[in-house]
Structure formats: C-alpha cells, structure tokens
Amino acid sequence: MHTDQIVPHRTFWLETAVLVLITPFLLFPEVSTVGTFFSLLFLAFLWLYPKSTASRLILPQTPINIAILMFLLMLGVSILVTADIELTLPKATGLLLGITVWRYISLFCTNQRMLWLLICGFVVVGLGFTILGVLNANWLAKIPVLEEIASQLPGASFLLPESAANGVHTNQIASIILIWLPLLISLLLGWQQLEKPVWIRLVVLVLFVIGAVLLLLTQSRSGYIGMAGTLFVLLFLWRQQLPVSAVFRKWITAVILLMMFVGIGGLMWLGPERIALIWQDPNQESVVGNLSTIGFRQEVWQWGVAAAGDFPFTGTGLGTFRQVARRLYPLNVTPSYDIAHAHNIFLQTALDLGIPGLIAYGAILLIVGWLGWEVGKKDVTLRPFSLGILSGIIALHLFGMTDALALGAKPGLLFWMGLGLMTAMYRIVTH
C-alpha cells in the first residue's frame, strides 16, 4: 500500500468520534440550530485539519475524486442561489454528511476485516432506516390483494423530526430496501466464495426474506420494477464474471432467459395499443391497482423539464422544486398536495444542481459502475460484495426513473456508504 494512504490510528479514532457526534445534527438540522452550526464546523474540521506527514490528503485517492469535487462545487452554487433556505438546509446537510461518510470509508477501509465490519454496518443502517420507515409509514391502498395485510401494519406509530405529518411514503421505504436488498441476494449467490460459517448465511437469508416481504407490502410499483430490473442485471453481471465452464453459470443463464421470455411475453400481451392507452388515459385499474399516478407524473415531469431548461447552469436551488414549480409554473396538481420532487432522479438532480451537477452525478455513477465490475473481476472473494452493492445503486436509479430518493434525503446516507464501500474495495484490490 502506498505510504501516502496510511492513516494513523489516532486520526481514525478522532474522525470516528467526530462523525458519530455530528451525524444526528446533520440528519435533523432543524432540531437544534446551534448543534447544526457546530456540527458543520466539526465537519469542516474533518476535511481540513492538518494530518500527520503520513496522510496529508483531504481526499483519499480514488477514481471519482474529480467528479466528487465538481459535485461539491455545484452543491455550493445551488445553496447560494436558493430562494427557500428552509428547504435547502436539510438537503445540504444530508449531502455534506453523505459525502463525508464516503470519504471516511474510502480513507479508513484498507483491509478485508474492516471491509466486513463496514458491510455489516451498511446492512444494519439499511435495515434501521427501513424499520424506522415502517414504524412511520403512511400505508396507502394501491393493490387490492395487499390492502388488508398492509392495513394491519403499524403506521405512523411515532413521527421522526422533520417528517411529514401523515408519515413516511411507502415509495421511500421501497427505495431504501432497494439499496441493501440486492447485496443480500448477491451474497446468497456467491456464498461458496466467501468461506463463512453457515449461521451467517442463515442470517443473510432471513434478512433477505424480511426485506423482500416488506418491499412487497410497500405496494410501490416503481419499487417492483426496480427490483425486477435489478435482479436481471445482477444475474447478468454474475454470469459474465463466472468461468464459462461453471455449472452455476448455466443455471443463471437459464434464469436470465426465463426472465427475458416472461418480460417479452408480458409486453406482447399488453400490446402497443394498451400501453399507449395507459399513457394517454392512466386513470384505469390493473392487477397492480389504479394507475392514475402516471398522470400526476406526466404533469410534474412536464414542468420539471421546463424548470431545468429555465435554470440550466444553477438549477432551481437544492430541494426547492416543490415550491418553485408552484411559484413559476401553472402546475395542475391540488395546491394542498406536496409534490416532493420531480419523480425522476436524473431530472431532480438537474433541478437541484443544474446540468453541470447532473453531469458530475452521472460521472460518479459511471465510474462506480466500472469500479464494481473491476473489483469483481480482480478478486473472487469480493465479487459478491461489489456486484451486490453495484446492483443496489442500479436498483435505486431504476426506481428513480419514475420516482426519486432525492439528493440529501436522510436515507440517502446509505447510497453514499455504498459508494464508499465500492471505492474502498477498489483501493484494496489495486494496492
């Protein structure tokens, strides 16, 4: 390992303590203005304080550094141009915390033992966000066959600070599950390469079942599409990295072909006329419930694209589109309804950070995709982790084609943890 990447133990413990201390205030910045102010000072301290001669870098050396710096630059611009600081503040602190967590993992995760601990932490944090979401959920009735079960689940048992009055939307719960569930599937697929005790495999299996059931109960159609597409991608990635002679590769190929057959068959059964009818007149019933939300999305997308065109270089201000859309455009949505975001993660990123910010974000995703592939190819024992975390990132963005876990959202911390684990794994296999 290069000496400029070695970090003293005192630095590790100092940064760990500070990060643990500031996280609650940056996740919930409106709870304590004073606490948030000092947390931001401590965060700046983490990034800028003089390190020992062995590690003077503000950022660890990773392939996404330039994209991250461009992303941070546009984040600063979006904060400066915002007209709604009360909307921007919680998103900005959430993003700064997330990027700091990425830096922390990339800097300190230098061996497989630490990697295992942090991956366990990734799953625990994902499960924790999911449980908090379930306990705060606003269980909506979408799919008739699941309505009765969902009605028995605890809803809005208590409200977290800064939560909506009616609880957490189940689509957001689905987006959280999509980030960590593919990792468990990948671990189950590649268990023989890990050489871990059977009881750990049983724990992974139980957590997978819990996650899959909760995803089903969210009744999130975007979540279902994201999970189905991600399962296909994950199997394809595994197939491409397994030896041609491997029997397991043949089984995966068979499942991929079956999924393609079912997908193409489903599209043929619907037919172009039915698909066009659903798009033009969404207010009709289907096996997954009423599709009227397509019309809502069409309305939001229309004015989201208009706003992105009107503010191409700066965006409308981080997290402000929900107000800007009503302030500047004739949005045909009930005034009392909070549209939350643009319901497309790439459009929302352009609205938050401008086109330059979207380019930086896209660069981060593309480079991380390449890192995940390279790690799986170079190290068989890390393949289940790299392909699993990469698939979680893909799942979030497939979901994000018709919905979004907006930049700076509290569960978005999990996304940045995933990026940190990916860059850390790449550094492990290349040093």
N, C-alpha and C positions, 0 to 999 in steps of 0.2 A: 504494500500500500504506500502511496506517495506520502512523504512526510508533511506536506502542506495540508493534508487532510486529517492528520492525527489531532484529536482534541483532548486536552487534559481532563481528568476525572472531575476536578473542581468546577470546570466550565460546564460539564454535563449536569452536575447536581445543581449548580446555580441556575442554569437555564430551565431545568425541570421544575424547580421550586417556583420560579417567577411565572412560568407558563401555567402551572396549576393555580397559582394565586389570581392571575388576571382573567382566566377563561370565563368564570361566571359573569364578571362585569362586562366583558366584550360580547358575550352571548345575549345578555339582557341589559343593554346600556342605559335604558330609561329608568331602571330601578334605582340607581344611585349615580347622579351626575358626577359627584366628587370621586366615587370609586372608579367610574369610567375614565375620568380625566387622568387620574394617577395610573390606571392600567395602561392607557395609551403612552404615558411617559415611560413606564416599565417596558412596554413593547418596543419603543424606540431604543431603550437601553439594550434590549436583547440583540437588536440588529446592529447597533453602532458602537457598543462599548469596546475598548481595546482588548483584543485577545492576546494570549501568550504568543511568543515568537513561533510556536509550532502551528498556530492556526490564526492567521490574521484576516481571513476571508470573511466578508459579510455574508456571502452566499457560498454554499458548497458547490463544487464544480460538477454541474450536471448539464446535459444537452438542452434543457429547457430554460436555462437562465436568461437568455436574451428575450425570449417570449414572455417570461415572467416579469422582467423589468419593463417591457413595453406595456404589459397588462397593468402594472402598478402605475405607470405614467398616466395611462388613460383613466385609471381609478381616481387619481388626483384631479384630473381635468373634470371628471363627472361630479366630484364633490364641489369644485369651485363654481360650476355652472348651475347647480341645483337651485330650484326655487322653493323646494319643500324639504328643508333640512331635517324636519322631524321624521320624514320618510327615509331620507338618505342615511341618517346616522346609524340606525341598527344594521342596515345592509353593509355600510362601510366598515363598521367594527367587526361584523361577522366575516367579511372578506379578509381584512387585515389579520384576524385571528387564524383563519384558514391557511393563508399563505405562510404565516409564521409557523404553524404546525407542519406544513410541508417542508419548510426549511429545517425545522428541528429534527424531523425523521430522517431527512436526507443527510444531515450532518452527523447524527449520532448513531444511526443504524449501520454498523460497519461489519457485522458478522451474523451468521445464521441464528445464533442463540438470541441475540437482540431482535432479529427479524421475527422469529417465532413469537416472542413476547409481544411485539407491536402488532402482529397479525391477530393474535388473540385479543389485544386491545381494540383493534379495528372492529372485530365481530361483536365484542361486548358493547362498544359505543353504538354500533348499528342497532343491536338488539335493544339497548337502552332508549335510543331515540324512538324506536318502534313501539316499545311498551308505553312510553310517555304519550306517544301519538294515540295509541289505542285507548288509554285512560282519559284522553282529552278529546276523543273523536266525536265528530258530528256524523253519525251513521245515516247515510242517505239511502232511500229506497230506489234502486235502479233496476235490479234484476229480480223478477218475481220469485224465482226459486230460492234466492238467498235472503229475501227480505225478512222472513220470520226469524232466521238464525241471527241475522245482524241486529234485529230489534232486541235480542236478549243480551247483547254485549254491553259492557259498561260504556257509557258515553258522557263526556264532559264531567267525569267524577270530580275533577278539580281543574282549575284553569291556571296554566303557567303565566308568568308575567308577559305582557305584550301579546297574549293570544287573542284571537277573535272571540267575541262574546258568545258565539254559538259553537265554539270548539274548533278542533283541527279538521280540515277537509280530508276525507279518506284518500283522495288522489295524492295528497302529500305523503300520507303514510305509505302508499304504494311506491312512491318514488324512493323513499328511504329503504324499503325492503329490496328494491331492485339493485341497490348499490352493493349490498352484502350477500344476498342470496346466491348469485352466480359463483361466488368464491366457494361456498359450501358444495355446490354441485361439482365444481372443478376438483375440489379435494376428494370427493367421493369417486370421481372418475379416475383420478391418479393416485389412489391411496397406496397401491403397491410400491410406488416410487418413494414414499415418504418414510417407510420403516418406523412407524409409530405404533404404540400399543393399541389393541383392539378397542379399549374403552374410549379412547379419543375418537375413534371412528364412529362409535355409537353416539357420542355427544354431538358430533357433526351431523349425523343422520337425524337425531331428534330435533336439533335446531333447524335443519332443512325443512322437516315436516311442519314445524311451528310456523316458519316463515312462509311456506307455500300456502298453508291454510289461511293465514292472516292476509296474504296477498289476494287470495280468492274472495275473502269476506269484505275486502275494501270495495268490491264491485267496480273497480277502476278499469274501464275499457282500455284506456291508454296504458295502464299497468299490464293488462293481459297481453296487449300487442307487443309491448316492450319485452316482456318475459319470453314470449314465444319466439320473437326475432332473435333475442339474445341466446336462447338455448340452441337455435340453429347455428348462430355464429360461433358459439363456444364449441359445439361438436365439430364444426368445420375446422376451427383452429387446432383442436386436438388431433383430428385426422391428418392434417397437414404436417404435424410435428412428430407423429408416431412413425416408426420404421415401417416400410412397405410390407415387410414380412409379418408384422404383428397381427395376431388373430383379433385382438381388440379393435384394431383399425378397421377390420372388415365389418365388425358389428356396428361400429359408429357410422360407417358408410351406409349400411342398410337403414339405420335410423334416419340419417340425413335424407336418403332417397324417399323414405316413407313420409317424412315431413314435407318434402317438396311435392309429393303426389297429393297429399291432403291439402296443402296450400293452393296448388294449381286447381285441384278439383273444386275447392270452395269458391275460388274466383270464377270458374266456369259455371258453377251452379248459380251464383249470383247473376252473372252476365253483365255486359256493359250497360244495358238499359236500366237494370235495377240499381247499379252503382251510381249512374247519372241521376236517377230519380232520388236516391238517398241524399246526394249532394245538393240537388235543386230544391227538394222538399224534405228536410230532415225530420220533421215532426211526425214520425211514424214508429210503430212498435216493431221490435225484433226479439230474437232469442236472448239478447243481452240488454233488453229494456228499451225505453224510448230514446230516440237518437236526436232529440231536439237540441242538445248541446252543440251539435255540429253547426247549427245556425248561429248560435252565440259565438262560436269560434270564428266563423266567417266574418262576422261583424267586427270582432276585436282585431283579427288579422288585417282587415282592410285598413283600419285606422292606425294600426301598428306600423304597417308598411309606409303609410303616408307620413307618420311622425319620424320614422327612420330616414325618410327622404328629406324631410324638412330640417333635421338636425344630424347630418351625416358624420360630421367630424367630432362632435362632442357628446352626442346622444342627448336625451331629454333630462339627464340627471339620474344618478343611481337610485332605483326603486321608485321613481316618481311617475311612471307612465300611467298608473292607476288614476292619478289626478290630472295629468297633462291631457290624457285622452278626452276627459270631460271638459276641460278648460278650453281646449283649442279646436275640438272636432265634434261634429254632430253625432255622437255615439248613440246608437239606437238600443240602449240597454237600460233597464229600470234604474233610475237615479240612486235608489237605496242599495243597489247591488254592487258590491266591491268586486271589480273585475280582477284584482290582484296583480295580474301580469299579462303578457301578450299571448300566453298559451302556446308559445313555441320558444324553445330555449335559445335558439340562434337569433331569432328576431328580438327577443327580450335582451339578449346581450348587446345587440346593436343599439337598442334603445337606451340601455344603461351606460354603455361605454363608447358609443359611436362605432363607425365602421373600422377605424384602427384598432379599437378594443376587441371587436369581433375577430379581426384578423389575428391578433395576438392569442385570443382564446382558441381559435381554430388551430393555430400553430402548436399550442400546448397539447391539444388533443391528438394531432397527427404524430407529433414526436413521441408522446407517451404510448401511442399505439405501436410505433416502431420499437420502443424500448421493451414493451411487453413481449413482442414477438422475439426479439433478440435474446432476452433472458430465458424464455422457454426453450429456445434452440440451443443455447450455450450450456445450460445447467438443468439436467433432468429432474433433480430434486426440487428445484424452484419452479418448474413448469406448472404444477397445479396452482401455485400462488399467482404467478404472473398472468397466466391465461384467465384465472378466476377474477382477479382484480380488474384486468383489462375488460373482461366481459361485463363486470358491474358498471364500469364507466360507459361502455357501449349501451347497456340497458337504460341507464339514466338518460342518454341522448336519443334513443329510440322512443322512449316515453316522452321525451321533450319535443318530439315533432308535433304533438297535439296538446301538450301541457308543458309545465316547466317547474323545476326546483330552482327558483330564481337565484341569481348571484347574491351572496350574502345571507341567504336563508340559514337559519340555525342548523338544520340537518346537513347543510352543505359542507359543514366541517368534515363529514365523512368522506366527501369527494376529495378534499384536499389531503386527508390522511391516505387515501388510495394513491394519489399522485406521489406523495412522499414515499410510500412503500415501493412504488414502481421505480422511482429514481434511485432509491436505496438498493434495491435488488440489482439494478444495472451496475451500480458502482461496485457491489460485492463481486459480481461475475467478471468485471473488467479490470479489477485491481488485484 
